[in-house]
Amino acid sequence: MNPVKGGSVLVTGGTRGIGKAIALRLAADGAARIALGYMRNDAAAEAAAEEIREAGAQPVLVRGNVASEAVIAELASHGPYAVVVHNAATGVIKPALETEDKHWDWTLNANARALLSLARACAPDMERGSSIVAISSLGAQRVLENYILVGTSKAALESVVRYLGVELAPRGIRVNAISAGVVETEALDHFPNREAMLHAATTRTPAGRLVEPDDVAAAVAYLSSPDAEMVRGHTLILDGGYSLLV
């Protein structure tokens, strides 16, 4: 039986873009209660909560930086969870020599350390068959323009996934990541080379189109299902074949 059905799930960064698509997919798959972590856009959060209600699940909104100990504690308090999805991401988009140490701390803490914090806070109460899924990006393994801080944070995120995948396996908790290609969401607005990224992804992807939020949501649904029982500590590349090209 799929633990999502009738269970509670958590999606950080769950009120917009990819995160909202993931939350709606898990609601469609039968989740009864969905905690949505978000940073600051209250209007978007309320709108997302209403969509979750319409999809038949009870939304719980938790506002704040997922790198904060207090926010992690509040998110965990709404468990136990059948699925925890760490989708929230932030970061300073600059060339390496224009970055500062405070930019490193901000980006690494929210994107990578927060996954470990979530696991420490949530995993003790999660039942066998539950899942933790992290959302990564191709910049974890490839060099993308202006992406040194976020790319490094995503590489660290994937490493945390491997360690948690092994350490939580005896508890019956699966831990995996999804490395998505370029997805056209509001997050791309922070990239000075946004249009070039979209053009390259559109013209070079063998599948002939961009990755969409629903593609990522479908992959989360798979990794959260009993069908993925033997997938542990893995990073699933979801890019339509883009990264296969030289």
N, C-alpha and C positions, 0 to 999 in steps of 0.2 A: 504494500500500500504506500502511496506517495505521502510522505509526512507533511507536504504543503497543504493538502486538503484538510480543511478544518483547523489548521494551525496558525501560528503567528509568525510573521516574517519581518525583517528589518532591512530597509534599503537606505543607506546614507546617500546624500545628494539625490534624494528620491522624488523631488517635486518638479523637476524639469528635465527635458532632453532624454538621454539614455536611462537615467534613473527612474523617471516617471514611466517610461515604456516597460521597464523591468517590473515595477510595482503593479502596473495594470495587467501584465501577463501573469504574475503570480496570483493576482485577484481572480483572473479568468480560470486559473488552474485550481481554484478552490480555497485559497487562503482566507481565513475568517477575519484576521486582524493584521494590519500593515502599519508598522512604524516608519515614518518618513523623516529622515534627518535632513535639515537644510540650513543654509548659512544666514541669509538675510532677507530674501524677497518674500515678504508675508503674503502679498497678493497672489503670487504664483503658487505658494504653499496652500492657501485656501482653495484655489481653483483645482489643484491636484487632489486635495482631500475630497472635494466634491465628486471628482471623477472616480475616485476609489469607492466612495459610497454608492455611486450609480452602478459600479461594477459588482456590488454585493458584499464588499468587505468594510470593516470598521477602520477608519484611518486614525492614526495618532501622530500628531506633529511635534517634533522636537527641534527647537531652534538653537543654533550655535555652532561654533567651530568644533569639528569632530576630533581635533587634536587636544581639546580641553578635557581634563580629568572629570570635571563636573558634568559635561555633556555626555561623555562616555558612560558615566554612572547612570544618568537619566535614561539614555538609550537602553542600557541593560535592564533597567528596572521594569521595562514593559515586556520582558521575556517571560518564560523561556521561549526561544525561537526555534522553528524548524529550519529556517534559512536566514543567514546573515549575509547581506551583499554590501561590500564596501565599494561603492561607486563614486563617492564624493572625491573630487580632485580640485586642486588649486595649484598655483605656482607662478613664479615670475618668469616671463618669456623674454629673455635677453641673451645676447652673445656672452660667452664665458667670461671675458675680461670686463664686462660691465656689471657682473653680479656682485653681491655683497654677502657677507656671512649671514646676515639676518634673512636674506632671501632664501639661502640654503635651509636654514632652520625652519622657516615657515613652510616651505615646499615639502621637505622630507618628513616633517612632523605630521602634516595632514594627509599626505598621500601614502606613506609607508608605515611610520610608527603607529598611526591610528589603527591599522589592521591588527597589529600585535595587541594594542590596548583593547580593542573590541573582543579579540579572542580571549584575553585574560578575563574580561568582564562577563562575557556571554557563554563561553564554552562549558564552564562547570555545570550550568543548568540545562544544556542542550542534550537531548536524548539521542540514542543510537539511531543512525539513519539520517541525522541532520547534516546540513551542509553550510560551509562558508565559501563564498565566491568573491573574488576581488577583480576589479576591472582595471586592466593594464593598458598598454599601448605599444605600438611598434617601436617607439622611441626608447624602449627599454633595451633593445638589442641593436637598433640602427641609429645612425647619427642624423638627426633632423635639425634644420636651421633654427637657431634661438632656443633650443629645447634642452640644453644641458642639465638644468635643474630638474625639470619635470621628468626627462628621460632617466636621469640617475635615480630619482625617487621611484620610478616605475620598475627599474631594475632591482632596487632594494625590495619593493613590494613583491616581486616574483620570487625573490630569495626567501622572504618571510613565508610565502605560500608553500615553498618546498619544505621548510623546516616544520611548519604547522601541519602539513600533510602527513609527515611521519609521526610527529609527537601526538597528534590527536587521533590517529588511526586506531589505537587500542580502545579509545572511547567510542569508536563507531562514528566519528564525525569526519566527513570528507572535506578537504580544503583544496580548492583549485582557483585558477585565474583564467580570464579571457583577455587576450590581446587583440584589440579591435583596430581595424584600419581607420582611415579618415571618415568621420561621421559629421554630417553638416548639422551642427547644433550651435546654440549661442556661445558655447565655449570657444569656438573657432574665431569669434570676434576679437579675441585678445591677441591673435597672431598677426603681425604686420604683413606676413606673406600668405594670408588667408586664401586669396583668389588663386595664387599659384599652387597651393596645396590642393585645392578643390579640382583645379584643372588637371594636375598630374594624376590625382586619384581617379578621376573620371576617365581619362584617356588611356591610362596604363593598366588599369585593373582588368585582368583576364575575364572576370565575370561580367564585365561591361557596365558596371554601375557602382555607385558608392555603397559602403556599408550603411545600413539604416538602423535606427534605434531598436526596431522590432527584431532585427537579426540578432542583436546582442541579447535582447530579452529571451529569445528562443533558446540561445545557448545557455543562458542562466537556468532556464526551465529544465533543460536536459541535465546539466550538472547537479541540479537540485533533486533529480528524480532517482528512483531505484535503478534505472537503466545505467546510471553512471557509478554503480557500486564499486567498481574496480579502477576508477579514475581518481588518482590521489596525487596531490602535489604537482599537478600538471598545468601548463599554460596553453590553452587552446587558442591558436591563431585564427582569427576571424577577419579576413581581409580580402576575400574574393580572389586570392592568388597573387595579390600585389607584391608581397615580399619575396616571391619566388623569382622575380625578374632582377637582372643585374642592373 
